[in-house]
Amino acid sequence: MKTAIYPGSFDPITVGHVDIIERISKIFDHVIVLISETPHKSYLFSSPERKNLIEESLRHLKNVSVDIHEGLTVDYIKKNRAQVIVRGLRAVVDFEYEMTMANINKKLDPELETLLVFASPETYYVSSRGVKEVARYNGSLEGLVPDVVKKSLMKKMK
Ligand code: ADP
């Protein structure tokens, strides 16, 4: 059984995240979307809210589950017997950070592989930060986030 972990903040999940998850769910037996809880970071949505939004957005994918984790992703991976971390690459600016993280994780757990997946041309420009900015100023969220996220974002920004 091949399990991949897709870690991130998902504050909130966007169509870019959904695209990556749909694609990797076809390659792996099981995908765990892992909400990384970082106490010193401030989020718009609490981790249970983010978990709920991800689950609602991915109802159509039967081999995907969602979990919350505080601490090192490698520790979660060891506990859950996964082999691969998946990260999305939008542009060159993502590359250096992702390469550094992949190497740190490899140092911590040599058995682990990081798989970088290119963002699709339709969604590469979408980011959680960007959609929050659009929502803050009442812009259209059409095509940027799943419908359930659209509703929650609009409620939060009221
Ligand atoms: P983090 O704070 O860990 O970067 P994010 O929720 O912003 O968490 O992103 C999680 C992962 O999803 C990262 O690998 C990021 O590069 C990727 N990602 C974010 N937006 C997109 C997108 N539009 N297309 C493809 N990958 C994306």
Backbone and ligand atoms as CSV (ligand in chain L), in Angstrom:
chain,resi,resn,atom,element,x,y,z
A,1,MET,N,N,0.852,-1.199,0.000
A,1,MET,CA,C,0.000,0.000,0.000
A,1,MET,C,C,0.886,1.248,0.000
A,2,LYS,N,N,0.758,2.039,-1.035
A,2,LYS,CA,C,1.586,3.251,-1.144
A,2,LYS,C,C,0.787,4.457,-0.646
A,3,THR,N,N,1.332,5.087,0.385
A,3,THR,CA,C,0.649,6.255,0.965
A,3,THR,C,C,1.490,7.502,0.768
A,4,ALA,N,N,0.842,8.566,0.309
A,4,ALA,CA,C,1.529,9.857,0.169
A,4,ALA,C,C,0.936,10.853,1.157
A,5,ILE,N,N,1.810,11.695,1.673
A,5,ILE,CA,C,1.364,12.764,2.569
A,5,ILE,C,C,1.480,14.084,1.812
A,6,TYR,N,N,0.418,14.860,1.822
A,6,TYR,CA,C,0.457,16.192,1.192
A,6,TYR,C,C,0.300,17.222,2.321
A,7,PRO,N,N,1.433,17.738,2.832
A,7,PRO,CA,C,1.341,18.655,3.965
A,7,PRO,C,C,1.244,20.116,3.528
A,8,GLY,N,N,0.615,20.919,4.362
A,8,GLY,CA,C,0.531,22.353,4.057
A,8,GLY,C,C,-0.335,23.069,5.062
A,9,SER,N,N,-0.502,24.361,4.848
A,9,SER,CA,C,-1.329,25.160,5.764
A,9,SER,C,C,-2.812,25.069,5.375
A,10,PHE,N,N,-3.093,25.082,4.092
A,10,PHE,CA,C,-4.476,25.001,3.581
A,10,PHE,C,C,-5.390,26.018,4.274
A,11,ASP,N,N,-4.968,27.263,4.295
A,11,ASP,CA,C,-5.712,28.317,5.019
A,11,ASP,C,C,-6.265,29.354,4.043
A,12,PRO,N,N,-7.271,29.016,3.235
A,12,PRO,CA,C,-7.991,27.759,3.116
A,12,PRO,C,C,-7.523,26.967,1.896
A,13,ILE,N,N,-8.138,25.774,1.728
A,13,ILE,CA,C,-7.876,24.964,0.526
A,13,ILE,C,C,-8.371,25.729,-0.710
A,14,THR,N,N,-7.596,25.660,-1.789
A,14,THR,CA,C,-7.951,26.349,-3.042
A,14,THR,C,C,-8.102,25.328,-4.169
A,15,VAL,N,N,-8.506,25.809,-5.344
A,15,VAL,CA,C,-8.606,24.903,-6.503
A,15,VAL,C,C,-7.226,24.366,-6.911
A,16,GLY,N,N,-6.174,25.098,-6.561
A,16,GLY,CA,C,-4.805,24.637,-6.851
A,16,GLY,C,C,-4.470,23.409,-6.015
A,17,HIS,N,N,-4.811,23.445,-4.734
A,17,HIS,CA,C,-4.599,22.268,-3.874
A,17,HIS,C,C,-5.446,21.086,-4.370
A,18,VAL,N,N,-6.724,21.377,-4.683
A,18,VAL,CA,C,-7.629,20.295,-5.116
A,18,VAL,C,C,-7.069,19.629,-6.371
A,19,ASP,N,N,-6.552,20.434,-7.288
A,19,ASP,CA,C,-5.983,19.890,-8.525
A,19,ASP,C,C,-4.841,18.911,-8.224
A,20,ILE,N,N,-3.931,19.318,-7.340
A,20,ILE,CA,C,-2.793,18.443,-6.992
A,20,ILE,C,C,-3.306,17.151,-6.340
A,21,ILE,N,N,-4.255,17.292,-5.415
A,21,ILE,CA,C,-4.754,16.116,-4.683
A,21,ILE,C,C,-5.466,15.150,-5.639
A,22,GLU,N,N,-6.281,15.699,-6.544
A,22,GLU,CA,C,-6.971,14.824,-7.512
A,22,GLU,C,C,-5.949,14.046,-8.341
A,23,ARG,N,N,-4.902,14.733,-8.755
A,23,ARG,CA,C,-3.909,14.071,-9.612
A,23,ARG,C,C,-3.129,13.003,-8.858
A,24,ILE,N,N,-2.703,13.309,-7.618
A,24,ILE,CA,C,-1.883,12.302,-6.913
A,24,ILE,C,C,-2.730,11.150,-6.362
A,25,SER,N,N,-4.042,11.405,-6.193
A,25,SER,CA,C,-4.890,10.310,-5.692
A,25,SER,C,C,-5.015,9.194,-6.729
A,26,LYS,N,N,-4.675,9.520,-7.984
A,26,LYS,CA,C,-4.707,8.483,-9.027
A,26,LYS,C,C,-3.416,7.656,-9.029
A,27,ILE,N,N,-2.376,8.199,-8.410
A,27,ILE,CA,C,-1.071,7.522,-8.448
A,27,ILE,C,C,-0.849,6.667,-7.197
A,28,PHE,N,N,-1.374,7.157,-6.052
A,28,PHE,CA,C,-1.149,6.467,-4.771
A,28,PHE,C,C,-2.412,5.738,-4.321
A,29,ASP,N,N,-2.220,4.709,-3.480
A,29,ASP,CA,C,-3.380,3.988,-2.926
A,29,ASP,C,C,-4.135,4.874,-1.941
A,30,HIS,N,N,-3.351,5.645,-1.179
A,30,HIS,CA,C,-3.964,6.482,-0.144
A,30,HIS,C,C,-3.202,7.812,-0.062
A,31,VAL,N,N,-3.951,8.898,0.027
A,31,VAL,CA,C,-3.331,10.222,0.194
A,31,VAL,C,C,-3.843,10.815,1.504
A,32,ILE,N,N,-2.917,11.286,2.323
A,32,ILE,CA,C,-3.325,11.984,3.549
A,32,ILE,C,C,-2.978,13.467,3.373
A,33,VAL,N,N,-4.008,14.303,3.388
A,33,VAL,CA,C,-3.783,15.748,3.358
A,33,VAL,C,C,-3.520,16.144,4.811
A,34,LEU,N,N,-2.319,16.652,5.061
A,34,LEU,CA,C,-1.907,16.888,6.444
A,34,LEU,C,C,-1.848,18.385,6.748
A,35,ILE,N,N,-2.731,18.820,7.610
A,35,ILE,CA,C,-2.738,20.233,8.007
A,35,ILE,C,C,-1.639,20.420,9.033
A,36,SER,N,N,-0.617,21.192,8.666
A,36,SER,CA,C,0.493,21.412,9.592
A,36,SER,C,C,0.113,22.542,10.533
A,37,GLU,N,N,0.098,22.228,11.790
A,37,GLU,CA,C,-0.286,23.202,12.813
A,37,GLU,C,C,0.995,23.842,13.347
A,38,THR,N,N,1.199,25.116,13.057
A,38,THR,CA,C,2.406,25.806,13.531
A,38,THR,C,C,1.976,26.894,14.516
A,39,PRO,N,N,2.261,26.710,15.815
A,39,PRO,CA,C,1.721,27.622,16.824
A,39,PRO,C,C,2.102,29.091,16.616
A,40,HIS,N,N,3.301,29.369,16.056
A,40,HIS,CA,C,3.692,30.771,15.920
A,40,HIS,C,C,3.103,31.449,14.678
A,41,LYS,N,N,2.400,30.677,13.841
A,41,LYS,CA,C,1.772,31.280,12.648
A,41,LYS,C,C,0.329,31.637,12.966
A,42,SER,N,N,-0.174,32.727,12.356
A,42,SER,CA,C,-1.589,33.012,12.598
A,42,SER,C,C,-2.388,32.648,11.349
A,43,TYR,N,N,-3.520,32.027,11.569
A,43,TYR,CA,C,-4.343,31.524,10.474
A,43,TYR,C,C,-5.702,32.212,10.497
A,44,LEU,N,N,-6.343,32.304,9.336
A,44,LEU,CA,C,-7.707,32.835,9.279
A,44,LEU,C,C,-8.689,31.776,9.793
A,45,PHE,N,N,-8.468,30.518,9.387
A,45,PHE,CA,C,-9.338,29.421,9.806
A,45,PHE,C,C,-8.613,28.560,10.842
A,46,SER,N,N,-9.362,28.110,11.861
A,46,SER,CA,C,-8.773,27.198,12.855
A,46,SER,C,C,-8.485,25.863,12.159
A,47,SER,N,N,-7.672,25.016,12.780
A,47,SER,CA,C,-7.374,23.751,12.103
A,47,SER,C,C,-8.611,22.858,11.947
A,48,PRO,N,N,-9.539,22.786,12.939
A,48,PRO,CA,C,-10.754,21.997,12.671
A,48,PRO,C,C,-11.581,22.580,11.518
A,49,GLU,N,N,-11.606,23.912,11.409
A,49,GLU,CA,C,-12.336,24.533,10.280
A,49,GLU,C,C,-11.669,24.167,8.955
A,50,ARG,N,N,-10.336,24.220,8.932
A,50,ARG,CA,C,-9.616,23.887,7.691
A,50,ARG,C,C,-9.840,22.425,7.326
A,51,LYS,N,N,-9.841,21.564,8.359
A,51,LYS,CA,C,-10.062,20.121,8.117
A,51,LYS,C,C,-11.446,19.900,7.503
A,52,ASN,N,N,-12.432,20.550,8.083
A,52,ASN,CA,C,-13.796,20.402,7.600
A,52,ASN,C,C,-13.926,20.889,6.139
A,53,LEU,N,N,-13.300,22.029,5.833
A,53,LEU,CA,C,-13.371,22.570,4.466
A,53,LEU,C,C,-12.693,21.632,3.463
A,54,ILE,N,N,-11.574,21.040,3.876
A,54,ILE,CA,C,-10.870,20.111,2.974
A,54,ILE,C,C,-11.743,18.870,2.748
A,55,GLU,N,N,-12.296,18.332,3.847
A,55,GLU,CA,C,-13.125,17.121,3.707
A,55,GLU,C,C,-14.330,17.375,2.807
A,56,GLU,N,N,-14.954,18.531,3.004
A,56,GLU,CA,C,-16.128,18.869,2.167
A,56,GLU,C,C,-15.737,19.016,0.694
A,57,SER,N,N,-14.549,19.564,0.452
A,57,SER,CA,C,-14.097,19.815,-0.926
A,57,SER,C,C,-13.652,18.542,-1.638
A,58,LEU,N,N,-13.341,17.492,-0.858
A,58,LEU,CA,C,-12.759,16.281,-1.460
A,58,LEU,C,C,-13.656,15.062,-1.317
A,59,ARG,N,N,-14.951,15.312,-1.094
A,59,ARG,CA,C,-15.909,14.208,-0.907
A,59,ARG,C,C,-15.884,13.202,-2.048
A,60,HIS,N,N,-15.550,13.687,-3.255
A,60,HIS,CA,C,-15.563,12.814,-4.433
A,60,HIS,C,C,-14.346,11.890,-4.511
A,61,LEU,N,N,-13.362,12.087,-3.630
A,61,LEU,CA,C,-12.154,11.254,-3.687
A,61,LEU,C,C,-12.170,10.267,-2.521
A,62,LYS,N,N,-12.305,9.001,-2.839
A,62,LYS,CA,C,-12.529,7.999,-1.784
A,62,LYS,C,C,-11.244,7.551,-1.084
A,63,ASN,N,N,-10.086,7.779,-1.704
A,63,ASN,CA,C,-8.848,7.295,-1.072
A,63,ASN,C,C,-8.038,8.436,-0.449
A,64,VAL,N,N,-8.741,9.511,-0.094
A,64,VAL,CA,C,-8.054,10.662,0.514
A,64,VAL,C,C,-8.616,10.902,1.910
A,65,SER,N,N,-7.721,11.095,2.891
A,65,SER,CA,C,-8.184,11.466,4.222
A,65,SER,C,C,-7.444,12.726,4.673
A,66,VAL,N,N,-7.929,13.312,5.745
A,66,VAL,CA,C,-7.373,14.596,6.204
A,66,VAL,C,C,-7.010,14.465,7.676
A,67,ASP,N,N,-5.859,15.015,8.039
A,67,ASP,CA,C,-5.433,14.931,9.437
A,67,ASP,C,C,-4.738,16.237,9.827
A,68,ILE,N,N,-4.599,16.438,11.124
A,68,ILE,CA,C,-3.940,17.650,11.644
A,68,ILE,C,C,-2.716,17.200,12.426
A,69,HIS,N,N,-1.602,17.921,12.236
A,69,HIS,CA,C,-0.388,17.495,12.953
A,69,HIS,C,C,0.444,18.699,13.370
A,70,GLU,N,N,0.858,18.672,14.632
A,70,GLU,CA,C,1.792,19.700,15.096
A,70,GLU,C,C,3.136,19.024,15.316
A,71,GLY,N,N,4.170,19.535,14.696
A,71,GLY,CA,C,5.494,18.922,14.842
A,71,GLY,C,C,6.086,18.637,13.479
A,72,LEU,N,N,7.119,17.796,13.476
A,72,LEU,CA,C,7.801,17.505,12.215
A,72,LEU,C,C,6.989,16.541,11.354
A,73,THR,N,N,6.905,16.868,10.070
A,73,THR,CA,C,6.169,15.994,9.144
A,73,THR,C,C,6.797,14.599,9.117
A,74,VAL,N,N,8.139,14.527,9.233
A,74,VAL,CA,C,8.800,13.208,9.189
A,74,VAL,C,C,8.337,12.302,10.332
A,75,ASP,N,N,8.046,12.892,11.491
A,75,ASP,CA,C,7.565,12.081,12.617
A,75,ASP,C,C,6.186,11.506,12.318
A,76,TYR,N,N,5.343,12.351,11.720
A,76,TYR,CA,C,3.998,11.887,11.345
A,76,TYR,C,C,4.113,10.744,10.330
A,77,ILE,N,N,5.023,10.920,9.390
A,77,ILE,CA,C,5.197,9.938,8.323
A,77,ILE,C,C,5.648,8.586,8.856
A,78,LYS,N,N,6.579,8.629,9.809
A,78,LYS,CA,C,7.063,7.367,10.401
A,78,LYS,C,C,5.922,6.651,11.098
A,79,LYS,N,N,5.140,7.425,11.870
A,79,LYS,CA,C,4.030,6.838,12.641
A,79,LYS,C,C,2.976,6.230,11.720
A,80,ASN,N,N,2.779,6.873,10.580
A,80,ASN,CA,C,1.693,6.436,9.691
A,80,ASN,C,C,2.169,5.608,8.500
A,81,ARG,N,N,3.410,5.199,8.560
A,81,ARG,CA,C,3.987,4.319,7.539
A,81,ARG,C,C,3.773,4.812,6.108
A,82,ALA,N,N,3.976,6.097,5.908
A,82,ALA,CA,C,3.923,6.637,4.537
A,82,ALA,C,C,5.351,6.655,3.993
A,83,GLN,N,N,5.463,6.820,2.695
A,83,GLN,CA,C,6.807,6.801,2.096
A,83,GLN,C,C,7.144,8.090,1.378
A,84,VAL,N,N,6.123,8.862,1.040
A,84,VAL,CA,C,6.344,9.984,0.132
A,84,VAL,C,C,5.659,11.254,0.636
A,85,ILE,N,N,6.382,12.373,0.543
A,85,ILE,CA,C,5.776,13.682,0.767
A,85,ILE,C,C,5.535,14.287,-0.606
A,86,VAL,N,N,4.359,14.820,-0.824
A,86,VAL,CA,C,4.090,15.505,-2.093
A,86,VAL,C,C,3.985,16.996,-1.813
A,87,ARG,N,N,4.599,17.790,-2.678
A,87,ARG,CA,C,4.456,19.242,-2.600
A,87,ARG,C,C,4.177,19.763,-4.010
A,88,GLY,N,N,3.495,20.892,-4.087
A,88,GLY,CA,C,3.187,21.456,-5.396
A,88,GLY,C,C,4.188,22.550,-5.752
A,89,LEU,N,N,4.535,22.633,-7.016
A,89,LEU,CA,C,5.453,23.688,-7.482
A,89,LEU,C,C,4.701,24.623,-8.412
A,90,ARG,N,N,4.574,25.876,-8.004
A,90,ARG,CA,C,3.853,26.830,-8.845
A,90,ARG,C,C,4.800,27.562,-9.784
A,91,ALA,N,N,5.869,28.060,-9.211
A,91,ALA,CA,C,6.792,28.883,-10.008
A,91,ALA,C,C,8.196,28.717,-9.445
A,92,VAL,N,N,9.150,29.349,-10.098
A,92,VAL,CA,C,10.550,29.223,-9.685
A,92,VAL,C,C,10.730,29.654,-8.227
A,93,VAL,N,N,9.952,30.631,-7.785
A,93,VAL,CA,C,10.111,31.112,-6.406
A,93,VAL,C,C,9.841,30.009,-5.375
A,94,ASP,N,N,9.016,29.037,-5.719
A,94,ASP,CA,C,8.750,27.932,-4.786
A,94,ASP,C,C,9.951,26.988,-4.679
A,95,PHE,N,N,10.770,26.969,-5.733
A,95,PHE,CA,C,11.747,25.893,-5.899
A,95,PHE,C,C,12.785,25.804,-4.778
A,96,GLU,N,N,13.377,26.955,-4.440
A,96,GLU,CA,C,14.470,26.931,-3.475
A,96,GLU,C,C,13.989,26.441,-2.107
A,97,TYR,N,N,12.833,26.953,-1.689
A,97,TYR,CA,C,12.268,26.543,-0.404
A,97,TYR,C,C,11.968,25.041,-0.395
A,98,GLU,N,N,11.358,24.576,-1.489
A,98,GLU,CA,C,10.981,23.158,-1.552
A,98,GLU,C,C,12.222,22.262,-1.585
A,99,MET,N,N,13.270,22.712,-2.283
A,99,MET,CA,C,14.489,21.914,-2.352
A,99,MET,C,C,15.133,21.815,-0.965
A,100,THR,N,N,15.161,22.937,-0.245
A,100,THR,CA,C,15.736,22.939,1.099
A,100,THR,C,C,14.947,22.007,2.021
A,101,MET,N,N,13.617,22.130,1.983
A,101,MET,CA,C,12.779,21.286,2.849
A,101,MET,C,C,12.963,19.808,2.516
A,102,ALA,N,N,13.016,19.507,1.219
A,102,ALA,CA,C,13.182,18.106,0.802
A,102,ALA,C,C,14.498,17.548,1.334
A,103,ASN,N,N,15.541,18.385,1.301
A,103,ASN,CA,C,16.843,17.910,1.769
A,103,ASN,C,C,16.895,17.774,3.282
A,104,ILE,N,N,16.254,18.697,3.993
A,104,ILE,CA,C,16.198,18.578,5.463
A,104,ILE,C,C,15.450,17.291,5.832
A,105,ASN,N,N,14.324,17.082,5.164
A,105,ASN,CA,C,13.524,15.884,5.473
A,105,ASN,C,C,14.287,14.594,5.144
A,106,LYS,N,N,15.044,14.635,4.064
A,106,LYS,CA,C,15.846,13.465,3.679
A,106,LYS,C,C,16.922,13.185,4.728
A,107,LYS,N,N,17.476,14.270,5.274
A,107,LYS,CA,C,18.503,14.127,6.313
A,107,LYS,C,C,17.879,13.495,7.571
A,108,LEU,N,N,16.659,13.940,7.895
A,108,LEU,CA,C,15.983,13.423,9.090
A,108,LEU,C,C,15.526,11.981,8.887
A,109,ASP,N,N,15.138,11.647,7.659
A,109,ASP,CA,C,14.665,10.293,7.365
A,109,ASP,C,C,15.100,9.898,5.956
A,110,PRO,N,N,16.233,9.203,5.839
A,110,PRO,CA,C,16.778,8.880,4.513
A,110,PRO,C,C,15.859,8.011,3.660
A,111,GLU,N,N,14.898,7.341,4.281
A,111,GLU,CA,C,13.971,6.475,3.535
A,111,GLU,C,C,12.910,7.263,2.774
A,112,LEU,N,N,12.780,8.525,3.165
A,112,LEU,CA,C,11.677,9.350,2.675
A,112,LEU,C,C,11.993,10.007,1.326
A,113,GLU,N,N,11.003,10.054,0.449
A,113,GLU,CA,C,11.178,10.793,-0.807
A,113,GLU,C,C,10.188,11.957,-0.867
A,114,THR,N,N,10.620,13.068,-1.448
A,114,THR,CA,C,9.705,14.186,-1.703
A,114,THR,C,C,9.424,14.244,-3.192
A,115,LEU,N,N,8.151,14.275,-3.517
A,115,LEU,CA,C,7.743,14.337,-4.918
A,115,LEU,C,C,7.184,15.727,-5.181
A,116,LEU,N,N,7.782,16.430,-6.147
A,116,LEU,CA,C,7.291,17.765,-6.488
A,116,LEU,C,C,6.418,17.664,-7.728
A,117,VAL,N,N,5.217,18.174,-7.622
A,117,VAL,CA,C,4.261,18.084,-8.729
A,117,VAL,C,C,4.007,19.488,-9.277
A,118,PHE,N,N,4.157,19.630,-10.591
A,118,PHE,CA,C,3.928,20.949,-11.200
A,118,PHE,C,C,2.451,21.327,-11.125
A,119,ALA,N,N,2.195,22.569,-10.753
A,119,ALA,CA,C,0.838,23.102,-10.777
A,119,ALA,C,C,0.321,23.087,-12.212
A,120,SER,N,N,-0.998,22.934,-12.362
A,120,SER,CA,C,-1.595,22.971,-13.695
A,120,SER,C,C,-1.633,24.401,-14.215
A,121,PRO,N,N,-1.576,24.578,-15.545
A,121,PRO,CA,C,-1.604,25.937,-16.103
A,121,PRO,C,C,-2.856,26.714,-15.706
A,122,GLU,N,N,-3.956,25.993,-15.447
A,122,GLU,CA,C,-5.226,26.684,-15.099
A,122,GLU,C,C,-5.212,27.233,-13.678
A,123,THR,N,N,-4.371,26.667,-12.810
A,123,THR,CA,C,-4.472,27.035,-11.383
A,123,THR,C,C,-3.147,27.473,-10.750
A,124,TYR,N,N,-2.091,27.587,-11.549
A,124,TYR,CA,C,-0.768,27.818,-10.950
A,124,TYR,C,C,-0.682,29.129,-10.171
A,125,TYR,N,N,-1.527,30.101,-10.514
A,125,TYR,CA,C,-1.434,31.430,-9.901
A,125,TYR,C,C,-2.279,31.544,-8.624
A,126,VAL,N,N,-2.988,30.487,-8.280
A,126,VAL,CA,C,-3.899,30.559,-7.125
A,126,VAL,C,C,-3.144,30.232,-5.841
A,127,SER,N,N,-3.303,31.087,-4.836
A,127,SER,CA,C,-2.692,30.819,-3.530
A,127,SER,C,C,-3.708,31.135,-2.440
A,128,SER,N,N,-3.535,30.527,-1.273
A,128,SER,CA,C,-4.444,30.806,-0.148
A,128,SER,C,C,-4.369,32.291,0.203
A,129,ARG,N,N,-3.151,32.824,0.198
A,129,ARG,CA,C,-2.982,34.238,0.522
A,129,ARG,C,C,-3.742,35.132,-0.470
A,130,GLY,N,N,-3.627,34.786,-1.748
A,130,GLY,CA,C,-4.298,35.559,-2.803
A,130,GLY,C,C,-5.812,35.529,-2.646
A,131,VAL,N,N,-6.360,34.348,-2.379
A,131,VAL,CA,C,-7.826,34.275,-2.286
A,131,VAL,C,C,-8.341,35.023,-1.047
A,132,LYS,N,N,-7.536,35.038,0.020
A,132,LYS,CA,C,-7.955,35.799,1.220
A,132,LYS,C,C,-7.998,37.291,0.907
A,133,GLU,N,N,-7.033,37.725,0.116
A,133,GLU,CA,C,-6.971,39.135,-0.279
A,133,GLU,C,C,-8.195,39.507,-1.131
A,134,VAL,N,N,-8.525,38.628,-2.085
A,134,VAL,CA,C,-9.695,38.863,-2.943
A,134,VAL,C,C,-10.954,38.923,-2.077
A,135,ALA,N,N,-11.068,37.961,-1.136
A,135,ALA,CA,C,-12.268,37.897,-0.281
A,135,ALA,C,C,-12.381,39.137,0.607
A,136,ARG,N,N,-11.238,39.587,1.110
A,136,ARG,CA,C,-11.225,40.746,2.017
A,136,ARG,C,C,-11.853,41.966,1.347
A,137,TYR,N,N,-11.612,42.104,0.039
A,137,TYR,CA,C,-12.117,43.276,-0.678
A,137,TYR,C,C,-13.315,42.929,-1.563
A,138,ASN,N,N,-13.987,41.813,-1.170
A,138,ASN,CA,C,-15.255,41.478,-1.812
A,138,ASN,C,C,-15.166,41.131,-3.292
A,139,GLY,N,N,-14.010,40.687,-3.750
A,139,GLY,CA,C,-13.854,40.310,-5.159
A,139,GLY,C,C,-14.485,38.948,-5.417
A,140,SER,N,N,-14.617,38.585,-6.679
A,140,SER,CA,C,-15.230,37.304,-7.019
A,140,SER,C,C,-14.269,36.144,-6.757
A,141,LEU,N,N,-14.790,35.143,-6.062
A,141,LEU,CA,C,-13.973,33.961,-5.736
A,141,LEU,C,C,-14.241,32.809,-6.695
A,142,GLU,N,N,-15.021,33.119,-7.731
A,142,GLU,CA,C,-15.388,32.100,-8.727
A,142,GLU,C,C,-14.135,31.478,-9.344
A,143,GLY,N,N,-14.055,30.174,-9.318
A,143,GLY,CA,C,-12.930,29.478,-9.946
A,143,GLY,C,C,-11.642,29.495,-9.133
A,144,LEU,N,N,-11.681,30.095,-7.948
A,144,LEU,CA,C,-10.462,30.153,-7.130
A,144,LEU,C,C,-10.488,29.155,-5.968
A,145,VAL,N,N,-11.693,28.937,-5.438
A,145,VAL,CA,C,-11.836,28.009,-4.299
A,145,VAL,C,C,-13.091,27.151,-4.511
A,146,PRO,N,N,-13.151,25.967,-3.874
A,146,PRO,CA,C,-14.384,25.179,-3.945
A,146,PRO,C,C,-15.554,25.981,-3.345
A,147,ASP,N,N,-16.794,25.665,-3.776
A,147,ASP,CA,C,-17.978,26.434,-3.343
A,147,ASP,C,C,-18.113,26.531,-1.831
A,148,VAL,N,N,-17.849,25.425,-1.141
A,148,VAL,CA,C,-17.994,25.415,0.320
A,148,VAL,C,C,-17.013,26.409,0.971
A,149,VAL,N,N,-15.845,26.555,0.374
A,149,VAL,CA,C,-14.845,27.501,0.904
A,149,VAL,C,C,-15.290,28.941,0.615
A,150,LYS,N,N,-15.887,29.108,-0.554
A,150,LYS,CA,C,-16.375,30.441,-0.939
A,150,LYS,C,C,-17.321,30.972,0.144
A,151,LYS,N,N,-18.272,30.130,0.531
A,151,LYS,CA,C,-19.266,30.532,1.539
A,151,LYS,C,C,-18.581,30.866,2.867
A,152,SER,N,N,-17.661,30.013,3.303
A,152,SER,CA,C,-16.992,30.228,4.600
A,152,SER,C,C,-16.126,31.476,4.579
A,153,LEU,N,N,-15.461,31.712,3.441
A,153,LEU,CA,C,-14.597,32.901,3.333
A,153,LEU,C,C,-15.439,34.171,3.420
A,154,MET,N,N,-16.586,34.136,2.726
A,154,MET,CA,C,-17.438,35.333,2.729
A,154,MET,C,C,-17.969,35.609,4.130
A,155,LYS,N,N,-18.305,34.533,4.856
A,155,LYS,CA,C,-18.800,34.675,6.238
A,155,LYS,C,C,-17.713,35.268,7.136
A,156,LYS,N,N,-16.489,34.748,6.997
A,156,LYS,CA,C,-15.358,35.201,7.826
A,156,LYS,C,C,-15.067,36.676,7.616
A,157,MET,N,N,-15.212,37.126,6.367
A,157,MET,CA,C,-14.794,38.478,6.028
A,157,MET,C,C,-15.865,39.530,6.352
A,158,LYS,N,N,-17.066,39.048,6.741
A,158,LYS,CA,C,-18.164,39.993,7.028
A,158,LYS,C,C,-17.839,40.849,8.237
L,1,ADP,P1,P,2.591,25.937,2.988
L,1,ADP,O1,O,2.387,27.042,3.981
L,1,ADP,O2,O,3.160,24.686,3.587
L,1,ADP,O3,O,3.278,26.334,1.709
L,1,ADP,P2,P,0.136,25.903,1.444
L,1,ADP,O4,O,-1.220,25.503,1.913
L,1,ADP,O5,O,0.322,27.295,0.996
L,1,ADP,O6,O,1.094,25.498,2.629
L,1,ADP,O7,O,0.577,24.949,0.263
L,1,ADP,C1,C,0.677,23.543,0.429
L,1,ADP,C2,C,1.309,22.942,-0.809
L,1,ADP,O8,O,0.469,23.188,-1.937
L,1,ADP,C3,C,2.653,23.565,-1.168
L,1,ADP,O9,O,3.478,22.539,-1.701
L,1,ADP,C4,C,2.315,24.564,-2.240
L,1,ADP,O10,O,3.392,24.799,-3.114
L,1,ADP,C5,C,1.201,23.843,-2.943
L,1,ADP,N1,N,0.308,24.745,-3.653
L,1,ADP,C6,C,-0.302,25.842,-3.184
L,1,ADP,N2,N,-1.045,26.444,-4.147
L,1,ADP,C7,C,-0.904,25.663,-5.259
L,1,ADP,C8,C,-1.391,25.746,-6.611
L,1,ADP,N3,N,-2.150,26.740,-7.014
L,1,ADP,N4,N,-1.022,24.779,-7.474
L,1,ADP,C9,C,-0.211,23.783,-7.079
L,1,ADP,N5,N,0.308,23.647,-5.835
L,1,ADP,C10,C,-0.045,24.574,-4.932
